[in-house]
Amino acid sequence: MASLLDQAPINLQAIREYERAELVDILESVDGTKHLVLDPALSDLLSHVLLDPKRTLTDNGVVGMSKLGDSQLSRSQAENILFFVRPNVDQMKLVASNIMACRATRGSERFNVYFAPHKTLVCEQVLEDEGVLDCVELSEYQLNLIPLDDDLISLELDRSFRECKLDGDTSSLQAVTQSITKLQTFYGIIPNVKSIGPLGRTVCSKFMRARVEAYEPDAKQPVPQIDTLVLIDREVDLVSPLVTPLTYEGLIDELIGIKNGAIKVDSAIKGQDKDKSKEDDAAAPPPPSMVSIFLNANDALYVEIRDLNIEQLGPCLGQKAKLIRGHYDAFRANRDNQTITEIHDFVKQIPGLKQNYESLNQHINITEELKRTTDGGTFRNRWNTERALLEGEPRYDLLEDMIAKQEPPIQVLRLLCLQSLTSGGLRSNKFDFLRREIIQTYGFEMLFTLNNLERVGLIRKRETTMGFAMETTSTFGNARKSLGLIKENVNVGSPDDIAYVSSGYAPLSVRLVQISIMPGWTAYTATLQSLPRPAIEFGQRNEPEELPQALARLVQQQGGAPPP
Amino acid sequence: GRRAAPKCGAMATDWHALGDVKYRKRPVYEMQWQLSELGDYMLCGAPYGGSIAVVHVSATKQTITSLSPPSAASSDQGSTLQIYTSSGGLLTTIAWRSPAWKSAGSPRIVSMGWSDQENLVLVLEDGGVVVYDIFGAVVLQFNLLPAVAGNIRVEDCQIWGAGLVALTSNMNIWAVDNLNVEDPMPYEMETQLNENHPITSMAVLQPQFTSSGNVEVILGTQENTVLVVDVNGSEDQLLHERIQAPVTKMAVAPNGRFLACFTENGMVTVISTSFTTKVLDFDTNTRMTPLQMIWCGEDSVVLHWKRAGVLMVGPYGHWVNHPYDGQALYVIPEADCCRVVTSTRCELLQRVPSATEAIRRIGSTDPSAMLYDAWEAFEEGDVKADENLRRIGAGDDDLQLAEAVSACISAAGSEFDPSMQKRYLKAATYGMGLCSDFDATEFVDTCRKLRVLNDVRRPEVGLPLTSQQYDRLTAEVLVDRLIARHHHHLALTICDFLKLSKQKVLTHWACEKLKSPSVRDMPDKQLRDIIREKLKPCGTMSYTAIALIAYDGGRGRKRLSTMLLDYEPHAADQVKLLLSMNENELALQKAVNSMDSDLVFLVLLSTEARLRNNQSQAKKQEFFHMVYNHPDATALLKVYYRHKLSMGDP
């Protein structure tokens, strides 16, 4: 199940409760039975807002649910149809087609469309163009902070990068702004703000402006519970997501894929569950082959192992297994000469042990699944190549080989991007050559992908004049040196540097956060200026003021308290 | 020794006893107006020390100017309506029969009244309703009666705080519940009476006093009874046994619980508004219907006849007569007292507050009276002071002394004369110093309130508010009233003093500044700077309302308006107004600056929609150019057009 959030350093349950109440309010505001049509991007999020989604929904008159675009909607018997969608133009078309189908079969009626996290005018216009605006009621469901774990709140806007950087549609920043505003209403004004990258700056201006617009001098502000807000534009650190992680959680995401704080895996991995459900309810249909497993701090074992390097994972799990076995054995060995109280104590431990055992079993299964890939030579080669690229060695030969071997395009493109980013662009002749090779091998469709990658800056042709490269060092090269992104020897057993999470590369974003606290960004002004600009730092006071346009450089503003 | 005020005994003799209850008559203002004979005018005063509307009776008489041309003087008097402050300062003169009033044949005024917002409501014979603000600007104008009404006229009309009820010539009722909207909805109430059974009097029971929450109209009929009419129909209260003659005048008490009726045979009958209990029967010994019968507070009724002074009747049949030398007068009801206006003076007729009574009653031995005496002795250096003080509470805990202090504070609060206020407050502080622990909040609040009240009571402002009225009205509304009277400086001072938001005051000031003829020839930049300078200390505040006034629907100064809009912190308001001013380029600029993609899209969409109807190529070029200059806007438009193209809609 979703994280209980009981170990969170700040009261995240308040946010969940607020968003739950908002959803319940929406449901209560519509009389009669309801059928929910959910955007696939939102359907999994509901379980993070409602700890018991089924119950809450049925209690509030929800009789059916379907995916957006699903045609079974028209057979629904519910009196009302409520759409919950992301404000995307594509989704609007699905909404429109669903509504059209419904109108044809169920007769004309009114529909409610809730935008999460916010409504946009473009979407409204699209609905009008599609001719359905007259029968829909548009509102918002401000689901803009999803507490996935005790230490992780996400907006879960996975299209945001593409929209902002490729399409130039920055409306998702509205959600970011709203979420920061919401954070501040719950946990007080955040006294220190640090931001890097152009979109970070935009968000800063936006939320400062929002504060000015909403300012009420007499309103009570909660006591600040958050010291520093660090905003990092993804553009600043394009490298890190391309690098293969080597921690347990990182690899799960890499190889299985964590979505909304959960993974979907074969039910066999979950282990005993299968047998148990059969015992419990023999008449029930066999469980679906894919089951969801939430990965969060509810699972004590997972907390222990989530950040372990894959090399350490096997021994650690082995130890745990022995420990549990030891408990049972100790009990069994002394079975005959135990007092009643001793037996009683042991019996009391059983549920805990059982849960531990199940969890252990589950993680052993997942680890086995991961090891199947990570123990292979290809995987080893891959991260060796990455390491070489990160250190600044060009590996064009390898890329050519990969294309020739027709390896999965995603792998090829990933390395290609990494090559480009780490060496300040691809050499002109190599660029043209690789481009042609890729298009010829994987088909002309790749042309668009390559163009898009180029547009967002993931690949770049190094500018040359008269055969000489204009730039000799890359942005990344600078940062690598000054921020110490590469660690030669990392101790994976008891790590002392974040570089252990991969093959010795410390993610740039993590370093940025690290230096924002110690010794502060000002100490690295030169480095920060070589990254996508601007890097800004300012203090927030209770009385809001708009961010001045001139605040484009790294400055320490008056009123900003020194970081702890 | 020196004496700032007369000794207490002298003061107490000014009181008039109505049974056990004491009333006092307090002069408030010498009237500044030049109305020699009030009897020639129809007056209407607003509660909470509000303004007084005055119109010559010729405007209310049946004689219509077109039938018999009257003398120039009277037609002149009848065609204007004046609004004065409570102190008789002229606020405005309205030429209500001017061509601006389009209705034919100059219908007579049936009734005047004041709304809760202190707007003057004028109801005309033909059903026309005009609402003016206190400076005579028309706020609202509509007709009560449906267009098909034919010859039906309005006979009588009662205006209450939020709405009005009108009696038509066919003895039906038309009502409006909310005059504070752009388009009021008059509705009809069936009385089941007709011209042959005319109504003798009418009163309104406001919705907050009725069990149904609807307005109820109380009608006196020729059959010696009373009907209660609401939207669901009428109900006869069957009062034949309790009332001997038709009711010719009615008044509902400020708390809505009692109804005073004056019957044709000269009886004043007070009955509960549930019509179950009769409280009073009082014989006035005259068969003449009084000009006015109103409540003074919640426990006495005031009546007056032409040139016969004011008769006050208490709850147990006690009465007192204030002769007023046979002057014509007019009484304005207030929630806790009433104001008596003559051609020369404005007086307050008020029940003596219990605290004041306890202190000032002759021979009072109340602790508060002893505290006051002790303080007076102390001021004179008399050793008796200590002795007096010791008698309060006689050594046990401070409870009695604390109560005495509270009473002094409360007495100060209900005083109009600053020197008396000071004396009571000094007595209070004298007592406070001897209390072991006394919460000074009440004292501080009272001082603060009195400062405000003394300021607004000055004749130049002319708001004779009592402390109770101020509490009911609230400081915010008082500020609104001051703004409406253009006392911006005073309003600002009060806001500062009471720590209220000044935004409202400044906005109104700026709007009035823009409207005033003196700035007509001032350069835009200079005017903007003047406004900005005044408003800047207030911090962030909305400029949209001000810019809207400057723009004046296209008739005003567009450039000045855009200049002012530059200060608007709320991007959405800014952009929308710019769009309505057809300043597309600037609107786009502001939208892009705000980084709100929704706003950018709004500008693009509305600009484009406007273009669609315009075939001019130049305009289109202009649009493309405008979009091209803003890459953010271009990107957004692309996202939208991509979808449009995929729809197959060019």
Interface residues (C-beta under 8 A of the other chain):
Chain A: V89 D90 M92 K93 T120 L121 V122 Q125 V126 D129 E130 D167 G168 D169 T170 S171 L173 Q174 T202 S205 K206 R209 V212 E213 Y215 P217 E543 E546
Chain B: S501 G539 T540 P569 H570 A571 S594 M595 D596 S597 D598 F601 L602 L605 P631 D632 T634 A635 L636 K638 V639 Y640 R642 H643 K644 M647 D649
